[in-house]
């Protein structure tokens, strides 16, 4: 785990960090053993830049299906495209699945 992630984790776990003054937080960041670009992203609160610098995902989603809300397995959800097609309708480059003859 990177030092930047450990730093963020310790901030989240210890309520004492929430009471630090801005200068105290800056002092902690100055002592942190991370690349200067990571330190700048932490200082600015730039999560997108920090994620990119650490090789994180560009986009992450969390979906929750409550009990009783399961979609019908025979019908695709209305917002999905056909297999082998990107959301914009362009081919994905993946092979089309074989379909049973009608």
Secondary structure as the mmCIF struct_conf table of DSSP 4:
data_model
#
loop_
_struct_conf.conf_type_id
_struct_conf.id
_struct_conf.beg_label_comp_id
_struct_conf.beg_label_asym_id
_struct_conf.beg_label_seq_id
_struct_conf.end_label_comp_id
_struct_conf.end_label_asym_id
_struct_conf.end_label_seq_id
HELX_RH_AL_P HELX_RH_AL_P1 UNK A 3 UNK A 13
HELX_RH_3T_P HELX_RH_3T_P1 UNK A 15 UNK A 19
HELX_RH_AL_P HELX_RH_AL_P2 UNK A 22 UNK A 31
BEND BEND1 UNK A 32 UNK A 32
BEND BEND2 UNK A 34 UNK A 34
HELX_RH_AL_P HELX_RH_AL_P3 UNK A 36 UNK A 44
TURN_TY1_P TURN_TY1_P1 UNK A 45 UNK A 45
HELX_RH_AL_P HELX_RH_AL_P4 UNK A 47 UNK A 53
TURN_TY1_P TURN_TY1_P2 UNK A 54 UNK A 55
BEND BEND3 UNK A 58 UNK A 58
TURN_TY1_P TURN_TY1_P3 UNK A 67 UNK A 68
HELX_LH_PP_P HELX_LH_PP_P1 UNK A 70 UNK A 72
TURN_TY1_P TURN_TY1_P4 UNK A 73 UNK A 74
BEND BEND4 UNK A 75 UNK A 75
TURN_TY1_P TURN_TY1_P5 UNK A 78 UNK A 79
HELX_LH_PP_P HELX_LH_PP_P2 UNK A 80 UNK A 82
TURN_TY1_P TURN_TY1_P6 UNK A 83 UNK A 84
STRN STRN1 UNK A 85 UNK A 85
TURN_TY1_P TURN_TY1_P7 UNK A 87 UNK A 88
BEND BEND5 UNK A 89 UNK A 89
STRN STRN2 UNK A 91 UNK A 91
BEND BEND6 UNK A 93 UNK A 94
HELX_LH_PP_P HELX_LH_PP_P3 UNK A 95 UNK A 98
#
